[in-house]
Every structure is written in C-alpha cells, then in structure tokens.
Amino acid sequence: MLPRINPLRLLLLGAPGSGKGTQTKKLKKLLPNILAISSGDLLREQVTKRTKLGKEVLQYIERGELVPDGLISRFVTAQLLKTKSESAQEQVQWLLDGFPRNLDQARSFQNTLRVLNMPLSNVIELKVPKSRILERLASRYIHEASGRTYNLSYNPPKTPGVDDLTGDPLVKRVDDSQVGVITRRLDDYDKFITPLRNYYNELGILSTVSGDTSDEIFPQILQVLNLNAAPAST
C-alpha cells in the first residue's frame, strides 16, 4: 500500500464504464471539501449548452473519437486554477476523473503541476471485467442538464425514465448508444493505458484495485488512501 500524501491529489484511471464517476461520488461524501473534476462532465456540459466548443466536441463523441489533447488539457488546467486562490494552492485537494488519458497528456500535466507546486499524491486504476463494463454502459442513462447518472441494474431512478430531482426525461449518452462507438472507446483505452500505467508506476504513485461492483472496489480505494469509511465528526 502506497503512503498517503497530504494534501490528497488523486487521479482515477479506468475504462469507460469502470465506475470512476461512482467512486468519485463516494469519495465526495467522505471528503466533502475535495474538488472533483471530471473532464468528461466538463465537455458534456459544453455539448448540452450547445456552445461553439460543445458543437466541436460533439463531432468527436459521435464518431467515438477522443477529444484532442490540447483542448482537454486546457479545460482541466483552467478548472484547477479557477477554483483556488494563488496563495492557497498548496492546500487544495482534488480528484481527477478521466484526465490525463494518455502518456503525452500525463507528461504535460505533470510539468504543469510541477510549476504550480501541486504534485499528484496518488493514481488509482480501477480494473473491471469488460463483460461487466458492457452491461453497465448498455443500461446507463443520464439527466442531460445536470449530468446525474442512473443505471437500471443497480442505481435506477425512483420513477422509470425520469430524473429523481426534476422529473425531466432521462436520455442515453451519445457515446453509450452505439455498440461500435462503445467498442472503439474501450479499444482506445486499452491502447493508451499500458504506457500511462508504466509512467505512474515509475513515479511510485500507482495502485490498482479490482472487482465487479463499486461496493467491492470502494473499500480497496480507502485502504490505498489510508482513509476511514465514515466521515470524521466535526
């Protein structure tokens, strides 16, 4: 088990559908002050708002292609800078989901973090069987406006087909709706993960957790981070 470094700055790696978003929500309940940044959520927000950038991003998503490195790197870095004051940089704790996703991004981002004096403390890879991932993606629906995610098999909405909070209809994500697109996304992940895994392993900050369900994986994450399952009392 790797030592936890304070402040906690965590990167979650995992294939699409491996449960990074679910684990992020669980960690946010335990650590409410941690900043959670999902590159996918940031880009999908642009798509939902139909911004110029969103229209460009949508073209990549519909083809099952990855958004260019420069675009997504700029987005994530800007989010980090926006949510903290310069004087308190070293105190900020954050959790990244979905970025960096390849070796070039990782090296560039590591240089950025070095300049900001905000090094990664931990990188955790979620390993879930591909058959389980395909099942999850086939039954995943979202509330488009908020990004809230539901799964018909283990996290269904209270009323079928509608968001729990707003009553708006749920939809399939564009990149979850076609088997060919899903397969291409998984293939892309397989292609990029080995050099990324090796890079963070050489830095001495990589751990791997595995299982079929989020409930199996979450206790392993807590063990890696030396965290208790219950939030500290205040």
C-alpha positions, 0 to 999 in steps of 0.5 A: 500500500502506497503512503498517503500524501497530504494534501490528497491529489488523486487521479482515477484511471479506468475504462469507460464504464469502470465506475470512476464517476461512482467512486468519485461520488463516494469519495465526495461524501467522505471528503466533502471539501475535495474538488472533483473534476471530471473532464468528461462532465466538463465537455458534456456540459459544453455539448448540452449548452450547445456552445461553439466548443460543445458543437466541436466536441460533439463531432468527436463523441459521435464518431467515438473519437477522443477529444484532442489533447490540447483542448482537454488539457486546457479545460482541466488546467483552467478548472484547477486554477479557477477554483483556488486562490494563488496563495492557497494552492498548496492546500487544495485537494482534488480528484481527477476523473478521466484526465490525463488519458494518455502518456503525452497528456500525463507528461504535460500535466505533470510539468504543469503541476510541477510549476504550480507546486501541486504534485499528484499524491496518488493514481488509482486504476480501477480494473473491471471485467469488460463483460461487466463494463458492457452491461453497465454502459448498455443500461446507463442513462443520464439527466442531460442538464445536470449530468446525474447518472442512473443505471437500471441494474443497480442505481435506477431512478425512483420513477422509470425514465425520469430524473429523481430531482426534476422529473425531466426525461432521462436520455442515453449518452451519445457515446453509450448508444452505439455498440461500435462507438462503445467498442472503439472507446474501450479499444482506445483505452486499452491502447493508451493505458499500458504506457500511462500505467508504466509512467505512474508506476515509475513515479511510485504513485500507482495502485490498482484495485479490482472487482465487479461492483463499486461496493467491492472496489470502494473499500480497496480505494480507502485502504490505498488512501489510508482513509476511514469509511465514515466521515470524521465528526466535526 
